Amino acid sequence: MPTVPSDHRHAGSPPTDRIPVGPPPDGTLPACEPCLAGIEAVSQALLAMSRHLEVREVLRRITASARRLLGAEYAALGVPDDHGGFAQFVVDGVTDEQWRAIGPLPRQHGVLAAMFHETGAVRLDDVRTAPAFGGWPDAHPELGAFLGMPIVDPDHAEDEPAVLGVIYLANKHGGGGFTDHDEELLRILAAHAALALSNARLYERSRELTLAGERARIAHDLHDAVSQKLFSLRLTAKAAAKLVDRDPARAREELAEVARLAAEAADELRSVVVELRPAALEEDGLSATLASQVQVLDRAHAADIAFAADRVRALPQAQEAALLRVAQEALHNALRHSGARRVTVTLAGTPARGAVLRISDNGRGFDPESVRRAGRHLGLVSMRDRAAAVGGRLTLDSAPGKGTVVEMEVPGA
């Protein structure tokens, strides 16, 4: 596959396409509107990348920024795995319908694979003429002009560059090929993209370690506090049972001790649960935290679990915590008790600057009144209490064979 050296001039590209480096010999700095426009565009792209810390969102921002910055019709970013495929592959300029029609993620072959072994840009007038070109699926868009740029790990040894991913651009708007100027802009963007991607990975790893440490601490607290009280409670209850016939007065004393221990255990458990509020809620906000938790549950359970958010503003801290807890409780019920094959979580802003949380499933459903009479609450009392405590309202709609919908609305600030 032909590789374009960084100092080559593409056929038809005048020398002025190169971005000037340093001041002119006479020391003056003439106005250069195209240069200023390019700097501003790069700045906007970098700001868009820096606002996000989750890897998937950073990849999307890099891809969209590269396409807009260089005026390309299509853009993609591939991150390699260790098995000849892509760990992640993000596209921009292709609709969801087109992407579904194209089919499974591409393997590392042809031009895509060759780019993972390049340390510099690859620029082609027509990608279809490249020796490594291997065609594409029937539904794939027709690509012509091509520019690829590796994202190189900035912390890797200089003599052993490690490619974190590759940005692919195709079909310059207005026709023609990509220029030296385009290549330099994309090189700058790729260098900053490497930092953004590395930071996002470190951030996610840090969060994983924080969560693991928090789980260990909570397990320790549960063992030291709650489990010991439950053990004492069980022994006391057994003693009361043996005393019921021969010493009723002593049995009543033991039962009073059972009640006391149970109340203490409930308080201990409640304090641990309160501490479970993830730090991510304060750092990332409710939408991102819910999306992350739904993603984890979707991987862990057979049911298909989806999340969507629409026009959600930042809410008071107490309301976000209550909404998160209600979502967790409703998801727990849906996944453990309903037999649902699909669970959908939506979070939408309201005109009054509040929010509505909705958790729906296609499970077996139940009769809420029968559950209430049987003394089985499925956390409904707790959910209603949480909603009321922050000025919100919780409703539940369910019937046998009809699935369940839990909805909570809060007024916002």
C-alpha positions in Angstrom: 0.0 0.0 0.0 1.5 3.4 -0.9 2.5 5.5 2.0 2.5 9.3 1.7 5.6 10.8 3.4 4.8 13.8 5.6 6.9 16.1 3.4 5.5 15.1 0.0 3.4 17.4 -2.1 0.3 15.8 -3.5 -0.3 16.2 -7.2 -2.2 19.3 -7.9 -1.7 20.8 -4.4 0.2 24.1 -4.5 2.9 24.9 -2.1 0.7 27.3 -0.2 -1.4 24.4 1.0 1.3 23.8 3.6 0.6 25.3 7.0 3.3 28.0 7.6 5.6 27.2 10.5 7.3 30.1 12.4 7.4 33.8 11.3 8.6 34.9 7.9 12.3 36.0 7.5 11.4 39.7 7.9 9.8 39.0 11.3 6.3 40.3 10.2 3.2 38.3 10.8 0.8 38.9 7.8 -2.8 38.2 8.2 -3.7 34.6 7.2 -7.4 34.0 7.3 -7.3 30.4 6.2 -4.7 29.7 8.9 -6.7 31.4 11.6 -9.8 29.5 10.5 -7.9 26.2 10.7 -6.6 27.0 14.2 -10.1 27.9 15.3 -11.5 24.7 13.9 -8.8 22.6 15.6 -9.5 24.5 18.8 -13.2 23.7 18.6 -12.5 20.1 17.9 -10.1 19.8 20.9 -12.6 21.4 23.2 -15.3 18.9 22.0 -13.0 16.0 22.8 -11.9 17.3 26.2 -15.5 17.6 27.6 -15.9 13.9 27.8 -14.1 11.2 29.8 -15.8 7.9 28.8 -13.8 6.1 26.1 -16.7 5.5 23.7 -17.8 9.1 23.8 -14.3 10.3 23.3 -14.0 8.1 20.2 -17.2 9.5 18.9 -16.1 13.1 19.4 -12.8 12.5 17.7 -14.5 11.0 14.7 -17.1 13.7 14.4 -14.5 16.4 14.9 -12.2 15.0 12.3 -15.0 14.8 9.7 -16.2 18.4 10.3 -12.6 19.8 10.5 -11.6 18.4 7.1 -14.9 18.7 5.3 -15.1 14.9 4.7 -18.3 13.1 3.8 -17.4 10.0 5.9 -15.2 9.4 8.9 -14.4 6.3 11.0 -12.1 5.5 13.9 -10.9 1.9 14.5 -9.3 0.6 17.7 -7.6 -2.8 17.2 -8.1 -5.8 19.4 -5.6 -8.7 19.8 -7.5 -11.1 17.5 -7.4 -9.5 14.1 -10.6 -7.5 14.6 -11.7 -4.2 16.1 -12.2 -3.7 19.7 -14.2 -0.6 18.8 -15.2 0.9 15.5 -17.0 4.3 15.4 -18.4 5.9 12.2 -19.7 9.4 11.4 -21.6 10.4 8.3 -23.4 7.1 8.0 -27.0 6.7 9.3 -28.1 4.0 11.7 -30.0 2.3 8.8 -27.0 2.3 6.5 -24.8 0.9 9.3 -27.2 -1.9 10.0 -27.4 -2.7 6.3 -23.6 -2.8 6.0 -23.4 -5.7 8.5 -21.0 -6.8 11.1 -17.9 -4.8 12.2 -15.1 -5.1 9.6 -12.1 -7.3 10.2 -8.6 -5.8 10.0 -8.0 -6.3 6.3 -7.1 -4.3 3.3 -6.5 -0.6 3.8 -7.9 -0.8 7.3 -5.3 -3.3 8.4 -2.4 -1.7 6.6 -3.0 1.5 8.5 -2.3 -0.2 11.8 1.3 -0.8 10.7 1.9 2.8 9.5 3.4 5.6 11.6 2.5 8.3 9.2 -0.5 9.5 7.2 -1.8 7.6 4.1 -3.4 9.8 1.5 -4.9 8.5 -1.7 -6.7 10.1 -4.7 -8.9 7.0 -4.8 -8.8 4.3 -2.2 -10.1 1.8 -4.7 -6.9 1.9 -6.6 -4.8 0.9 -3.6 -3.0 -2.5 -3.8 -4.4 -3.5 -0.4 -8.0 -2.6 -1.3 -10.3 -5.6 -0.9 -13.7 -4.2 -1.6 -16.6 -3.6 0.7 -20.2 -4.9 1.3 -23.0 -4.0 -1.1 -24.6 -1.5 1.2 -21.3 0.3 1.9 -21.0 3.9 0.6 -18.8 4.4 -2.4 -15.5 5.9 -1.2 -12.9 7.8 -3.3 -10.5 10.3 -1.9 -9.0 8.9 1.3 -6.9 10.2 4.2 -5.9 8.0 7.1 -4.0 9.0 10.2 -2.8 6.8 13.1 -3.4 7.8 16.7 -0.1 6.9 18.3 0.3 6.3 22.1 2.2 9.4 23.4 3.8 7.4 26.3 5.1 4.6 24.2 8.8 4.2 23.4 9.8 6.5 20.5 11.4 3.6 18.6 8.4 1.3 19.1 5.3 3.4 18.3 2.0 1.8 19.5 -1.1 2.6 17.4 -4.1 3.3 19.7 -6.4 3.6 16.7 -6.6 5.0 13.2 -8.8 7.9 11.9 -10.1 7.2 8.4 -11.6 10.0 6.3 -13.1 9.7 2.8 -14.8 11.8 0.1 -13.8 15.4 0.4 -16.9 17.7 0.2 -16.8 19.7 -3.1 -14.8 17.0 -4.8 -11.1 16.7 -5.2 -8.6 15.1 -2.9 -7.3 15.8 0.6 -4.5 18.3 0.7 -1.2 18.9 2.6 -3.2 21.4 4.7 -5.8 18.7 5.5 -3.1 16.3 6.5 -1.4 18.7 8.8 -4.6 19.6 10.5 -5.5 15.9 11.0 -2.0 15.2 12.3 -2.5 17.9 15.0 -5.9 16.5 15.8 -4.6 12.9 16.1 -1.8 14.0 18.5 -4.4 15.5 20.8 -6.8 12.7 20.3 -4.1 10.3 21.6 -3.9 12.3 24.8 -7.7 12.5 25.1 -8.0 8.7 24.5 -5.2 7.8 26.9 -6.8 10.1 29.6 -10.2 8.5 29.1 -8.8 5.0 29.5 -6.9 6.0 32.6 -10.1 7.6 34.0 -12.2 4.5 33.3 -9.5 2.3 34.9 -9.4 4.6 37.9 -13.2 4.4 38.3 -13.0 0.6 38.1 -10.4 0.5 40.8 -12.4 2.9 42.9 -15.5 0.7 42.5 -13.6 -2.4 43.4 -12.2 -0.8 46.5 -15.6 0.5 47.5 -17.1 -3.0 47.1 -14.4 -4.5 49.3 -15.0 -1.8 52.0 -18.8 -2.3 51.9 -18.4 -6.1 52.1 -16.2 -5.6 55.2 -18.7 -3.2 56.8 -21.5 -5.7 56.1 -19.6 -8.6 57.6 -18.5 -6.6 60.7 -21.8 -4.9 61.4 -24.8 -6.4 59.8 -23.9 -10.0 59.7 -22.8 -10.2 63.3 -26.1 -8.6 64.4 -28.0 -11.0 62.3 -26.2 -13.9 63.9 -27.1 -12.6 67.3 -30.6 -12.1 66.2 -30.9 -15.7 65.0 -29.5 -17.1 68.3 -31.9 -14.9 70.4 -34.9 -16.0 68.3 -34.0 -19.7 68.8 -33.8 -19.1 72.6 -37.2 -17.3 72.6 -38.7 -20.3 70.7 -37.5 -22.7 73.3 -38.8 -20.6 76.2 -42.3 -19.9 74.8 -43.9 -22.9 76.6 -42.0 -23.2 79.9 -41.2 -19.5 80.6 -43.4 -17.1 78.6 -42.2 -14.0 80.5 -38.6 -14.8 79.6 -39.6 -15.6 76.0 -41.2 -12.1 75.8 -37.9 -10.6 76.9 -36.0 -12.5 74.3 -38.4 -11.4 71.6 -38.0 -7.8 72.7 -34.2 -8.4 72.2 -34.9 -9.8 68.8 -36.8 -6.6 67.9 -34.0 -4.4 69.1 -31.3 -6.4 67.2 -33.4 -6.3 64.1 -33.8 -2.5 64.3 -30.1 -2.1 64.8 -29.3 -4.4 61.9 -31.8 -2.3 59.7 -30.0 0.9 60.8 -26.6 -0.5 60.0 -27.8 -1.7 56.6 -29.4 1.6 55.9 -26.2 3.5 56.6 -24.3 1.2 54.2 -26.9 1.6 51.5 -26.7 5.4 51.8 -22.9 5.2 51.3 -23.5 3.3 48.1 -24.2 6.5 46.2 -21.6 6.3 43.5 -19.0 9.1 43.2 -19.8 9.0 39.4 -23.1 10.7 40.2 -21.4 13.8 41.5 -18.7 13.7 38.8 -20.7 12.7 35.7 -24.3 13.6 36.4 -27.4 11.4 36.5 -27.6 10.6 32.7 -24.1 9.3 32.4 -24.3 7.3 35.7 -27.5 5.7 34.6 -26.1 4.9 31.2 -23.0 3.3 32.8 -25.1 1.2 35.2 -27.5 0.0 32.5 -24.5 -1.0 30.3 -23.1 -3.1 33.1 -26.5 -4.8 33.8 -27.0 -5.4 30.1 -23.7 -7.4 30.0 -24.5 -9.3 33.2 -28.1 -10.4 32.4 -29.8 -12.3 29.6 -32.5 -9.6 29.2 -32.0 -6.7 26.7 -31.6 -3.5 28.8 -31.6 -0.1 27.0 -31.2 3.4 28.2 -32.1 6.7 26.5 -32.0 10.3 27.8 -33.6 13.4 26.3 -33.0 17.1 27.2 -32.1 16.4 30.8 -30.8 19.4 32.8 -28.7 19.2 35.9 -31.0 18.6 38.9 -30.5 19.2 42.7 -28.2 16.6 44.2 -30.9 15.0 46.4 -33.2 14.6 43.4 -30.5 12.9 41.3 -29.7 10.5 44.1 -33.4 9.7 44.6 -33.9 9.1 40.9 -30.9 6.8 40.7 -32.0 4.8 43.7 -35.5 4.3 42.3 -34.0 3.2 39.0 -31.8 0.7 40.7 -34.7 -0.7 42.7 -37.0 -0.9 39.7 -34.3 -2.6 37.6 -33.6 -5.1 40.4 -37.3 -6.0 40.5 -37.5 -6.3 36.7 -34.4 -8.5 36.4 -35.0 -10.7 39.5 -38.7 -11.1 39.6 -40.5 -10.3 36.4 -38.8 -12.7 33.9 -38.6 -9.8 31.4 -36.8 -10.2 28.1 -36.5 -6.5 27.6 -36.2 -3.6 30.1 -36.1 0.0 29.0 -35.0 3.0 31.1 -35.7 6.5 29.9 -34.9 9.9 31.4 -36.4 13.0 30.0 -36.4 16.7 30.9 -39.7 18.5 31.5 -40.6 22.1 30.5 -40.6 23.0 34.2 -36.9 22.1 34.4 -37.6 18.8 36.2 -37.2 15.2 34.9 -39.2 12.1 34.4 -37.7 8.6 34.9 -39.5 5.7 33.4 -38.5 2.0 33.8 -40.7 -0.4 31.8 -40.4 -4.2 31.2 -42.2 -6.8 29.2 -42.2 -9.3 32.1 -45.1 -11.3 33.7 -46.4 -8.3 35.7 -48.4 -8.5 38.9 -51.4 -7.2 40.7 -50.1 -4.3 42.9 -53.1 -4.6 45.3 -52.6 -8.4 45.8 -48.9 -7.8 46.5 -49.7 -5.1 49.1 -52.3 -7.3 50.9 -49.7 -10.1 51.0 -47.2 -7.9 52.7 -44.8 -8.1 49.7 -43.8 -4.6 48.8 -41.0 -5.2 46.2 -39.4 -2.0 47.4 -42.5 0.1 46.4 -42.8 1.8 49.8 -39.1 2.7 49.7 -39.4 4.1 46.1 -42.5 6.1 47.0 -40.8 7.5 50.1 -37.7 8.5 48.1 -39.9 10.3 45.6 -41.9 12.1 48.3 -38.8 13.1 50.1 -37.6 15.2 47.1 -41.0 16.6 46.2 -41.5 14.1 43.5 -44.2 11.7 42.5 -44.0 7.9 41.8 -46.6 5.9 39.9 -46.7 2.2 39.1 -48.7 0.5 36.4 -48.7 -3.3 36.2 -51.1 -6.2 35.7 -50.5 -10.0 35.3 -49.2 -10.7 31.8 -48.9 -7.0 31.0 -45.4 -6.1 32.2 -44.6 -3.3 34.6 -44.0 0.5 34.3 -42.5 2.5 37.1 -42.4 6.3 36.6 -41.0 9.0 38.8 -41.2 12.7 38.2 -39.3 15.4 40.1 -39.8 19.2 39.8 -36.2 20.2 39.5 -34.7 23.3 40.9 
